Amino acid sequence: MFRRREPVPFAFVAEADRFRSNVTPPPRQRASRAQLLGHSLITLTVVGGLAGALLFGLPSLQQDGSGPGRVHQSEAAHR
């Protein structure tokens, strides 16, 4: 296949991966104690909510052996 030798528009995009900037970004500021405390409280709240939902949801996920054909022990004692 014949290739063109003429420059293509936006050729600088192809060369962008070779370009290195001499400008360094400013250093990141450290989070303050209040911000760290806020992040940790949010994390603890989310984890506590998930754990609580799991604890309250587990009894409803367990399969009971009592079906329509089975009789509970308390009902059997009254007969």
Secondary structure in CASP SS format (residue, H / E / C, confidence):
PFRMAT SS
TARGET T0000
AUTHOR 0000-0000-0000
METHOD secondary structure of the structure
MODEL  1
M C 1.00
F C 1.00
R C 1.00
R C 1.00
R C 1.00
E C 1.00
P C 1.00
V C 1.00
P C 1.00
F C 1.00
A H 1.00
F H 1.00
V H 1.00
A H 1.00
E C 1.00
A H 1.00
D H 1.00
R H 1.00
F C 1.00
R C 1.00
S C 1.00
N C 1.00
V C 1.00
T C 1.00
P C 1.00
P C 1.00
P C 1.00
R C 1.00
Q C 1.00
R C 1.00
A C 1.00
S C 1.00
R H 1.00
A H 1.00
Q H 1.00
L H 1.00
L H 1.00
G H 1.00
H H 1.00
S H 1.00
L H 1.00
I H 1.00
T H 1.00
L H 1.00
T H 1.00
V H 1.00
V H 1.00
G H 1.00
G H 1.00
L H 1.00
A H 1.00
G H 1.00
A H 1.00
L H 1.00
L H 1.00
F H 1.00
G H 1.00
L H 1.00
P H 1.00
S H 1.00
L H 1.00
Q C 1.00
Q C 1.00
D C 1.00
G C 1.00
S C 1.00
G C 1.00
P C 1.00
G C 1.00
R C 1.00
V C 1.00
H C 1.00
Q H 1.00
S H 1.00
E H 1.00
A H 1.00
A H 1.00
H H 1.00
R C 1.00
END
